[in-house]
Amino acid sequence: MKIIDGGVTAPKGYCATGKHIGIKKVKKDLTLLLSETECVAAGAFTKNIVKAAPVLWDEKIVTSGEKVRGILVNSGNANACTGEQGIKDNETMAKTFATLASVSAEKILVCSTGVIGVNLPIEKIVEGIKDTYTYLGSSLENGNDAAEGIITTDTFVKQIAVTFELNGKEITIGGMAKGSGMIHPNMATMLSFITTDANISYHMLNKALKESVVDSYNMISVDGDTSTNDTVLTLANGMAGNDLIDKEDEAFTKFKETLHFVNLKLAKDIIHDGEGATKFVEVFVKRAKTKNDARTIAKSVISSSLFKTAIFGEDANWGRILAAMGYSGAEFNPQLVTIHYISSKGRIILMEAGTPIKFDEIKALEILKEKEITVEIELNQGVEEATAWGCDLSYEYVRINGEYRS
């Protein structure tokens, strides 16, 4: 596998762009992505009962197994909790893009992100789609523009592209994502879009994505809020010309591992860009009885507001870790737990086999002052492990979200 420059336009047959059309005051707010040929599509969506209009649209199309041609994304307005008008506006956007591409509306997937409960400026968006369509291209710059068009409070563009060989054919996977706050997915991240020129069946693409999501996007948390719009979409147009991947063989394993690398990179980028974040935190749980126990405990700790504020304050308050483990719902014996803090400044043990350790507070502070910190939790009850990623909770997070609509 080789990392290359680019994002969603890196694989063969994809063009994209992003433009400012007036939903937001200044920044780009519309992205279009189109494949030369029809694509197999897989997706994962928010588990929030309150689902935005585009999520309902995309879920219906993706679960049908029908092929698609493109994706439209607007930022600045989530088109969530907007009633029947939101449903109609979503369909209008799909139809507008579809007409320009000479396909049916059901060939276009739609995503929205931004403020909840506000109707879209649909006339402005329709005209914006028509204008933006003329800028579609397959260059690196086009991919960058597309990645810029999907962001809201993000401070940097999140994208990646990789290549690998499969049966003598070069396969490329490209991706872009957005997310900074309201991140506590139970399917994927805020918005993530993956393109590939691999020739793969719907069932195998869906399997690869679902297995990756569990240990990538589902293991991150910025603030504990699950969005109404969380979506990850993966398109495969088959233009690499490899033999069809339609079973669990060596080719599928290689594809799945590469796809997971892309998803994990984008998921971690979201945490690095957490609203107001000053620390990147990894919670590694090992020697658990089951994989589910390991995942549940890691996610519970990384999501704890008290733990996050302790990390912000550089306070080695490990009791908050144990408390979050205890209410997680996972099965473990507290009398066997060992906890370490780790950073580039070293490692310090806080609890060993259920017993508190008298540790050097100065050394602990030195470790916690670093930007990247790992919490290692050893359960000593089995062989399973899992990792979750998150950030601290700062004053700046409160300011950003307190002023979100203004």
C-alpha angles and dihedrals in degrees: 000000000000128000112225135182115274146045135229095351093056097087118075118275103019129118127180145161143179129215142173108249101166107270088112124036099247118342127083110280108174130062128184125193122184134176123211089227136027116284136214105237132206127178148174124206144195119287089211108121087222102074126183119239094255091052091056090048095048095044091056093050098042096046090051090066091229118146122250138201107207155353131237120198129184123189129199094050126055096200086219126141089012098126125215091336089061091052091050093046091051091053091046090056092049092048093048093053092040093054091053090050092044094239136111120273091248089066090067124077118205132205131180132188135180136058117017123226100025123113117242119253086241099177090053091047094050091054090043092054091051092051096042092051090068090061097057113131143150100235128118088251091054089054091049091051090051092051090050092051095063100052129100118170092358115128096204140026115260116211142130140178130195137178132207137168124252121180092335094312126109112235122196128198120189130181146179131188142179130207140120108147137019086046118153102114127190094189111012141334128290093282127342129170125192126187127189137171091213118128103234135147123250093247094050093045090049091048093048092049096045092049091049095047092058093063100031121034093017090057098058131087133175102168112351095255118127109210127231089228107044108146139160118189128186123193126193119186099178094228093134087076098224121150110279113273101221105143141042100272137126092286092053092048092052092048093047093049091050092047089051091052089056094046093047092050091052093045092052091047088058091055092047085056096045111149108270092351120159097172136049108213130195121194111199117190117190141175092031123160093237137014090240092054090052093049094045094051095045092050093046093054095044089050097050111115091204092052091047093052091048089054090050090051091046089235117152092219097154092170088079089058093053092045092053089049090051097054094040094093093237122129116246141132111247089203090068099047122120120188130194134179113214135185138142086285093063143266131296129187117224102173131015124195091339094312122114113239122218099236136185105264092198091054091047091052091050090053093047094049089071120099094234120049133176125205109202115199119187115194097181093210105102146337104276124109142180139180131216128189131211146133141239125276112240142179088257092060089059092048094049094049095039088059098035098120094041 
